[in-house]
Amino acid sequence: MTNPILLSIDVEEFDLPREYGLNISDREALELSLRGLLKVLEILDSLDITTTCFTTAHFAMGHRGFIQSLSDRHEIACHGYYHSKNSEGDLKRAKKEIEDVTGKEIVGHRQPRLETIEPETLIDAGFHYDSSLNPLWLPGRYMNLFKPRLPFKTGNLWNLPISVSPIIRFPLFWLTFKNIPQGIYKMLTAWTVKYDGYLNIYFHPWEFADISGFDLPFYIKKRSGSDMLQGLREWLLWLKGKGGYFITSCRYVKEVLQR
């Protein structure tokens, strides 16, 4: 396995409880995600793995010094202004705010909840790539069964789809990692890397914090906190042992797609 692995984290405020009618303050939503992110970064640093952090402007401005420091080692990309309730004009504003925090150009984007966004909107905002496409059918969420599974270009914008398995398009994103045996998940990711020459997987920082106290569905709370951290470390070690190499999304576009 010598193919690139794009590991990313959607660094966002933990607003998921609000989708289920639960109250959570902005402060708690930000701090819980920060706690989880710090634990993930410990693992990544110990394994010498760099990642792409798709960050909301709200989170970046709430933790300015931390995000600025984080950008020295990992790629910071845009995940909207807020994780919810974005309005027209917020995308350009989010990009500028995150650039002001990091002092670096922000070239990548991922739409909150992987919702559809027009390529022209992203090109106009100045993004070079987007990673918002989950090319599968998930009832009530995605109907992208016939969309490309591999990177493609729309005008001047590169699209980096979230990985799904070949042929059957079995999802490989965070919910799958949480809810199927790790041996099966390893088999599916190994198959995908070998078949596609590409693996693009993402997580959220709040998955690695203890969210057991929230009245959320079992399939979301399953393996949160230390159990999720242990599973992530084991999977990453296994990938490295198979010869997989990790690369940020920005470097992948520049060094692989555009070479």
Beta strands, then each sheet from edge to edge (+ up, - down):
strand 1: 4-11
strand 2: 52-55
strand 3: 75-78
strand 4: 108-109
strand 5: 129-130
strand 6: 137-138
strand 7: 142-143
strand 8: 152-154
strand 9: 157-159
strand 10: 199-203
strand 11: 245-246
sheet 1: 3+ 2+ 1+ 10+
sheet 2: 3+ 2+ 1+ 11+
sheet 3: 4+ 5+ 9+ 8-
sheet 4: 6+ 7-
end
